[in-house]
Structure formats: structure tokens, C-alpha cells
């Protein structure tokens, strides 16, 4: 399997990995610069020449996976019989430099409601390296023609979900840790999504767009009808976005919400 396909497989399976690349070679070595190896927690794809260089690289890559490392590393190898190696002697006579680049599991974000604000938000988030799930009960908002402006050169992997009846059914199938943003055209739909999101244990943050009056009604309903306690209800952040940005145009709101979400990502990274 080509290394590109291996990286894509790890991403699709939401498994971390490390891309190992021979960056420099002097003298004789098993592989030339540019050779690549993809290391997952339980499998490898490709080769950088076998022997001690490859074995040590795999060991270190799996240590990086276990430690959730994010920074790349360089390892230098001398291939001669005078060097004590962890996995035997390689006496080709040259030197090899290897770059190990972590391939973390990308974040996932689900936007429920791709109306004016949701669409503008999707345009921004599509430029981030994440899995972006767009969910709406209105098929006309998820057409290829409408979404072409964000999918034609998207960095994100964009997934669409047309759910004409119960959009909350999408929640169970979202990846572990997905950040959920609720902004549909229907307050009843929003309320059902809030209730279902609180009952879905594997999600990340939950955000709800709307006014203080809307949240007062929702909060009472979540407690009285949904049976959620104050701690559970507090998982829902509303209003979403940066409070210091007060513009009401859809694109302005979208920028505010996206910035707030990116700050949430940074907070997660800081907490380890």
C-alpha cells in the first residue's frame, strides 16, 4: 500500500500514526532519501530499508503514538559495525537521517443547520484540517451546487447528512469527541438536539446559537422534561461565539463562532 493510502486509512479509521521519511543519506544505505514508512499502533506500511534503522524508527514512532506527541523528531543513524544498535548491526557504511512526523487523529465538528449562519461557518471550518459534518433536514441546503464553494478546495473532509425527520439520530454515529454546534431553523429541532446531545456520552463540546430568552426556555425544558441536572445542562454553551464581537450579519457571527471554537481547540491542547 502506498504511504498516501496508508495515511488516508489511518485518518478514516480515526487512528493516530507517524509518517517516517528518510530525509538525508550519506554514503551507502538501504534506501535513498525520500523513502517513507507509515507506522500505526498495530501495523506498518511501506519501508525505509529494514534493519536497525527501521526497527528503531518503528519503536520511537509507537512511543510517540502512545504519548500523543505532536512535534516532529529527527533521528540520525550511523551504519557501521562500531555502533551499538538496539536491533542489531547495520554496516552499510553510510549515515541516515530520519524524520518522524506525528499523524494525530483530526478533530471532528458537526454543524446542525446549514442555513445562513451555518453555511458561512462551514465555509470557514472547511479551511481547517478536521472532519466536518454538515447536518440539515432540508435537502436543498446540502446540494453539491450549494456546497461547491466550500468543497472545491476544502482542507477538511466534508460529510453531509440529510435527515428529514430526526437529525438527532446523527449524533450516535459521530466520531469520538466531536464538537457539536446547534443552529437549525427550528427551535423544536434545536431543543431535541440539545436533549439528545446531553444523552450522547462520546461528544466533545456542545454549542447552541440563540438568545437568552431561548436558552431560558430550553434550560427549563431540559430540566423538567428531559430530567437533566444542572451539571449536565452546563455542558451546553450558549450563546456561542466571542462576546466582544457583536455584529449580527451571518458572516460576522460565523467568524465569531469559528474563533471561539478554535480557542476551545487550543484549550484542549493546553490541557493535554
PEJO-V442385 format. One record per helix or strand. SS is the DSSP state (a for helix, b for strand). FROM is the first residue (numbers start at 1). TO is the last residue. If there is no record, write none. Layout:
[[SS,FROM,TO] [SS,FROM,TO]]
//
This chain:
[[a,3,13] [b,17,26] [b,36,40] [b,44,46] [a,51,66] [b,73,78] [b,95,103] [b,107,112] [a,116,125] [b,130,136] [a,139,142] [a,144,151] [b,157,162] [a,167,173] [b,179,182] [a,187,198] [b,206,208] [a,212,224] [a,230,233] [b,236,237] [a,250,271]]
//
